[in-house]
Amino acid sequence: MDSGEENAVAKTPKQIREEELKRLQEFKPIHDTFARVLFRDNLPLAQDVLRTITGIRDLVLTHEETQYDLKRLAGSRSLMLDVYGGDSAGRKYNMELERSDERATPERAEYHITGMNSEHLKQGMDFLELPETYVIFLTEEDAIGDGKAVHRFSYRDDDTNDSMGGRTHIIYANGAYEGDDEIGKLMHDFRCENADDMYNRLMAERTRYLKENPKGVSEMCAIMEDLRKESEERGRYERAIEVAQNMLSMGLGSLEDIAEVTGLSIEKARELAGQRTA
């Protein structure tokens, strides 16, 4: 059997489970898949992390969600926030955990702020009711490139450097920072696989539960199984799009034929055809 045939052989449920368990032990809090469960329904941990990164020592988080879907962006690019919450002072927080610096761009941060403000400011409300908003990128590598642990940006006068009193803040936390201070210990914990190596008690307890407790392990495996299925479905959809585009380029079949062969809707086949002629 050649390597191509070997890769094509479907894995058994036991093999998939073994791979998931191995992968689970390699997860770190910086990994999005692990973080979505690590922070879910974990207000104390999210509050502790936000206090350290923002420097707001009296921050009292009142609500927090993971994978929060901003629903008021109808007709625009959708947004799902890794960790989203608000505090007792009315401030809103969005923390994104990024392994790739390419996703932690200022443009993306601005769009997240726009989405969060749109979610909050409902019809009839005054602009003065906009909340103070924080978007935090915690990146695996040093996104800014100067070795500092944290960069905090807000609106300032280009000439005087005076703050304009805006309510928007963008923070970059350097996950590669290795200082022996509070932020350095937190970044260390985000890079850890083993709960016993962590400084933060809350993060260590939750990590130990998700990796060692049978209930926690089952919870994580269920998430990984859902993500695996989503990935497979996305792969099938992308392959269907590719086949449809090839059929269109070669003039093979009607839109109905393309829909039948690929499993796409007639509307999607028509959309692809329109893109080719635009």
Contacts in CASP RR format, 6 or more apart in sequence:
PFRMAT RR
TARGET T0000
AUTHOR 0000-0000-0000
METHOD contacts of the structure
MODEL  1
MDSGEENAVAKTPKQIREEELKRLQEFKPIHDTFARVLFRDNLPLAQDVL
RTITGIRDLVLTHEETQYDLKRLAGSRSLMLDVYGGDSAGRKYNMELERS
DERATPERAEYHITGMNSEHLKQGMDFLELPETYVIFLTEEDAIGDGKAV
HRFSYRDDDTNDSMGGRTHIIYANGAYEGDDEIGKLMHDFRCENADDMYN
RLMAERTRYLKENPKGVSEMCAIMEDLRKESEERGRYERAIEVAQNMLSM
GLGSLEDIAEVTGLSIEKARELAGQRTA
11 19 0 8 1.000
16 225 0 8 1.000
16 228 0 8 1.000
17 221 0 8 1.000
20 221 0 8 1.000
20 224 0 8 1.000
20 225 0 8 1.000
21 217 0 8 1.000
21 221 0 8 1.000
23 224 0 8 1.000
24 210 0 8 1.000
24 211 0 8 1.000
24 217 0 8 1.000
24 220 0 8 1.000
24 221 0 8 1.000
24 224 0 8 1.000
25 193 0 8 1.000
25 211 0 8 1.000
26 193 0 8 1.000
27 33 0 8 1.000
27 34 0 8 1.000
27 193 0 8 1.000
27 211 0 8 1.000
27 220 0 8 1.000
28 34 0 8 1.000
28 190 0 8 1.000
28 191 0 8 1.000
28 192 0 8 1.000
28 193 0 8 1.000
29 35 0 8 1.000
29 38 0 8 1.000
29 97 0 8 1.000
29 189 0 8 1.000
29 190 0 8 1.000
29 192 0 8 1.000
29 203 0 8 1.000
29 207 0 8 1.000
30 97 0 8 1.000
30 99 0 8 1.000
30 138 0 8 1.000
30 140 0 8 1.000
30 175 0 8 1.000
30 190 0 8 1.000
30 191 0 8 1.000
31 97 0 8 1.000
31 99 0 8 1.000
32 82 0 8 1.000
32 97 0 8 1.000
32 99 0 8 1.000
33 223 0 8 1.000
33 224 0 8 1.000
33 227 0 8 1.000
34 210 0 8 1.000
34 220 0 8 1.000
35 66 0 8 1.000
35 82 0 8 1.000
35 83 0 8 1.000
35 97 0 8 1.000
36 66 0 8 1.000
36 67 0 8 1.000
36 82 0 8 1.000
36 223 0 8 1.000
37 66 0 8 1.000
37 210 0 8 1.000
37 219 0 8 1.000
37 220 0 8 1.000
37 223 0 8 1.000
38 45 0 8 1.000
38 203 0 8 1.000
38 206 0 8 1.000
38 207 0 8 1.000
38 210 0 8 1.000
39 45 0 8 1.000
39 46 0 8 1.000
39 64 0 8 1.000
39 66 0 8 1.000
39 83 0 8 1.000
40 65 0 8 1.000
40 66 0 8 1.000
42 64 0 8 1.000
42 202 0 8 1.000
42 206 0 8 1.000
43 61 0 8 1.000
43 63 0 8 1.000
43 64 0 8 1.000
44 202 0 8 1.000
45 200 0 8 1.000
45 202 0 8 1.000
45 203 0 8 1.000
45 206 0 8 1.000
46 61 0 8 1.000
46 64 0 8 1.000
46 83 0 8 1.000
46 85 0 8 1.000
46 95 0 8 1.000
47 59 0 8 1.000
47 60 0 8 1.000
47 61 0 8 1.000
47 64 0 8 1.000
48 200 0 8 1.000
48 202 0 8 1.000
49 95 0 8 1.000
49 186 0 8 1.000
49 203 0 8 1.000
50 56 0 8 1.000
50 59 0 8 1.000
50 61 0 8 1.000
50 93 0 8 1.000
50 95 0 8 1.000
50 134 0 8 1.000
50 136 0 8 1.000
51 57 0 8 1.000
51 59 0 8 1.000
52 182 0 8 1.000
52 183 0 8 1.000
52 186 0 8 1.000
53 95 0 8 1.000
53 136 0 8 1.000
53 138 0 8 1.000
53 150 0 8 1.000
53 171 0 8 1.000
53 173 0 8 1.000
53 183 0 8 1.000
53 186 0 8 1.000
54 93 0 8 1.000
54 134 0 8 1.000
54 136 0 8 1.000
54 152 0 8 1.000
54 169 0 8 1.000
54 171 0 8 1.000
56 91 0 8 1.000
59 87 0 8 1.000
59 89 0 8 1.000
59 91 0 8 1.000
60 87 0 8 1.000
60 88 0 8 1.000
60 89 0 8 1.000
61 85 0 8 1.000
61 86 0 8 1.000
61 87 0 8 1.000
61 93 0 8 1.000
62 86 0 8 1.000
62 87 0 8 1.000
62 88 0 8 1.000
63 85 0 8 1.000
63 86 0 8 1.000
64 83 0 8 1.000
64 84 0 8 1.000
64 85 0 8 1.000
64 86 0 8 1.000
65 81 0 8 1.000
65 83 0 8 1.000
65 84 0 8 1.000
65 85 0 8 1.000
66 82 0 8 1.000
66 83 0 8 1.000
66 84 0 8 1.000
67 80 0 8 1.000
67 81 0 8 1.000
67 82 0 8 1.000
68 80 0 8 1.000
68 81 0 8 1.000
68 83 0 8 1.000
68 84 0 8 1.000
68 85 0 8 1.000
69 78 0 8 1.000
69 79 0 8 1.000
69 80 0 8 1.000
69 81 0 8 1.000
70 78 0 8 1.000
70 79 0 8 1.000
70 80 0 8 1.000
70 81 0 8 1.000
70 115 0 8 1.000
70 116 0 8 1.000
70 118 0 8 1.000
70 119 0 8 1.000
71 119 0 8 1.000
72 115 0 8 1.000
72 118 0 8 1.000
72 119 0 8 1.000
73 79 0 8 1.000
73 115 0 8 1.000
73 118 0 8 1.000
77 111 0 8 1.000
79 111 0 8 1.000
79 112 0 8 1.000
79 115 0 8 1.000
81 94 0 8 1.000
81 96 0 8 1.000
81 112 0 8 1.000
81 116 0 8 1.000
82 94 0 8 1.000
82 95 0 8 1.000
82 96 0 8 1.000
82 97 0 8 1.000
83 93 0 8 1.000
83 94 0 8 1.000
83 95 0 8 1.000
83 96 0 8 1.000
83 97 0 8 1.000
84 92 0 8 1.000
84 93 0 8 1.000
84 94 0 8 1.000
84 95 0 8 1.000
84 116 0 8 1.000
85 92 0 8 1.000
85 93 0 8 1.000
85 94 0 8 1.000
86 92 0 8 1.000
86 93 0 8 1.000
87 93 0 8 1.000
89 132 0 8 1.000
90 131 0 8 1.000
90 132 0 8 1.000
91 131 0 8 1.000
91 132 0 8 1.000
91 133 0 8 1.000
91 134 0 8 1.000
92 116 0 8 1.000
92 120 0 8 1.000
92 131 0 8 1.000
92 132 0 8 1.000
92 133 0 8 1.000
92 134 0 8 1.000
93 133 0 8 1.000
93 134 0 8 1.000
93 136 0 8 1.000
94 112 0 8 1.000
94 116 0 8 1.000
94 133 0 8 1.000
94 134 0 8 1.000
94 135 0 8 1.000
94 136 0 8 1.000
95 136 0 8 1.000
95 138 0 8 1.000
96 103 0 8 1.000
96 104 0 8 1.000
96 112 0 8 1.000
96 135 0 8 1.000
96 136 0 8 1.000
96 137 0 8 1.000
96 138 0 8 1.000
97 138 0 8 1.000
97 190 0 8 1.000
98 104 0 8 1.000
98 137 0 8 1.000
98 138 0 8 1.000
98 139 0 8 1.000
98 140 0 8 1.000
98 143 0 8 1.000
99 139 0 8 1.000
99 140 0 8 1.000
100 139 0 8 1.000
100 140 0 8 1.000
101 139 0 8 1.000
101 141 0 8 1.000
101 143 0 8 1.000
104 137 0 8 1.000
104 139 0 8 1.000
104 143 0 8 1.000
104 172 0 8 1.000
106 170 0 8 1.000
109 135 0 8 1.000
109 137 0 8 1.000
109 170 0 8 1.000
110 170 0 8 1.000
112 135 0 8 1.000
113 133 0 8 1.000
113 135 0 8 1.000
113 168 0 8 1.000
113 170 0 8 1.000
116 131 0 8 1.000
116 133 0 8 1.000
116 135 0 8 1.000
117 130 0 8 1.000
117 131 0 8 1.000
117 133 0 8 1.000
120 129 0 8 1.000
120 130 0 8 1.000
120 131 0 8 1.000
121 127 0 8 1.000
121 129 0 8 1.000
121 130 0 8 1.000
130 167 0 8 1.000
131 167 0 8 1.000
132 167 0 8 1.000
132 168 0 8 1.000
132 169 0 8 1.000
133 167 0 8 1.000
133 168 0 8 1.000
133 169 0 8 1.000
134 169 0 8 1.000
134 170 0 8 1.000
134 171 0 8 1.000
135 169 0 8 1.000
135 170 0 8 1.000
135 171 0 8 1.000
136 170 0 8 1.000
136 171 0 8 1.000
136 172 0 8 1.000
136 173 0 8 1.000
137 143 0 8 1.000
137 170 0 8 1.000
137 171 0 8 1.000
137 172 0 8 1.000
137 173 0 8 1.000
138 173 0 8 1.000
138 175 0 8 1.000
138 190 0 8 1.000
139 172 0 8 1.000
139 173 0 8 1.000
139 174 0 8 1.000
139 175 0 8 1.000
140 175 0 8 1.000
140 176 0 8 1.000
140 191 0 8 1.000
141 174 0 8 1.000
141 175 0 8 1.000
141 176 0 8 1.000
142 174 0 8 1.000
142 175 0 8 1.000
142 176 0 8 1.000
142 177 0 8 1.000
143 172 0 8 1.000
143 174 0 8 1.000
144 151 0 8 1.000
144 172 0 8 1.000
144 174 0 8 1.000
145 174 0 8 1.000
147 174 0 8 1.000
147 176 0 8 1.000
147 177 0 8 1.000
148 174 0 8 1.000
148 177 0 8 1.000
149 173 0 8 1.000
149 174 0 8 1.000
149 177 0 8 1.000
149 179 0 8 1.000
149 181 0 8 1.000
149 183 0 8 1.000
149 184 0 8 1.000
149 187 0 8 1.000
150 171 0 8 1.000
150 172 0 8 1.000
150 173 0 8 1.000
150 174 0 8 1.000
150 183 0 8 1.000
151 171 0 8 1.000
151 172 0 8 1.000
152 169 0 8 1.000
152 170 0 8 1.000
152 171 0 8 1.000
153 169 0 8 1.000
153 170 0 8 1.000
153 171 0 8 1.000
153 172 0 8 1.000
154 163 0 8 1.000
154 165 0 8 1.000
154 166 0 8 1.000
154 168 0 8 1.000
154 169 0 8 1.000
154 170 0 8 1.000
155 163 0 8 1.000
155 164 0 8 1.000
155 165 0 8 1.000
155 166 0 8 1.000
155 168 0 8 1.000
156 162 0 8 1.000
156 163 0 8 1.000
156 164 0 8 1.000
157 163 0 8 1.000
157 164 0 8 1.000
173 183 0 8 1.000
173 187 0 8 1.000
174 187 0 8 1.000
175 187 0 8 1.000
175 190 0 8 1.000
175 191 0 8 1.000
176 187 0 8 1.000
177 183 0 8 1.000
177 184 0 8 1.000
177 187 0 8 1.000
178 184 0 8 1.000
178 187 0 8 1.000
178 188 0 8 1.000
179 185 0 8 1.000
179 187 0 8 1.000
185 199 0 8 1.000
185 200 0 8 1.000
186 199 0 8 1.000
186 200 0 8 1.000
188 198 0 8 1.000
188 199 0 8 1.000
189 198 0 8 1.000
189 199 0 8 1.000
189 200 0 8 1.000
189 203 0 8 1.000
189 204 0 8 1.000
192 198 0 8 1.000
192 207 0 8 1.000
195 203 0 8 1.000
195 204 0 8 1.000
195 205 0 8 1.000
195 207 0 8 1.000
195 208 0 8 1.000
195 211 0 8 1.000
195 212 0 8 1.000
196 204 0 8 1.000
198 204 0 8 1.000
198 207 0 8 1.000
209 215 0 8 1.000
209 216 0 8 1.000
210 216 0 8 1.000
210 217 0 8 1.000
210 219 0 8 1.000
210 220 0 8 1.000
211 217 0 8 1.000
211 220 0 8 1.000
240 262 0 8 1.000
240 263 0 8 1.000
240 264 0 8 1.000
241 262 0 8 1.000
241 264 0 8 1.000
241 272 0 8 1.000
243 261 0 8 1.000
243 262 0 8 1.000
244 258 0 8 1.000
244 261 0 8 1.000
244 262 0 8 1.000
244 264 0 8 1.000
244 268 0 8 1.000
244 269 0 8 1.000
244 272 0 8 1.000
245 272 0 8 1.000
245 276 0 8 1.000
246 252 0 8 1.000
247 253 0 8 1.000
247 257 0 8 1.000
247 258 0 8 1.000
247 261 0 8 1.000
247 262 0 8 1.000
248 258 0 8 1.000
248 272 0 8 1.000
248 273 0 8 1.000
248 276 0 8 1.000
249 276 0 8 1.000
252 258 0 8 1.000
255 266 0 8 1.000
255 269 0 8 1.000
255 270 0 8 1.000
255 273 0 8 1.000
256 266 0 8 1.000
256 269 0 8 1.000
258 264 0 8 1.000
258 269 0 8 1.000
258 272 0 8 1.000
259 265 0 8 1.000
259 266 0 8 1.000
259 268 0 8 1.000
259 269 0 8 1.000
262 269 0 8 1.000
264 272 0 8 1.000
END
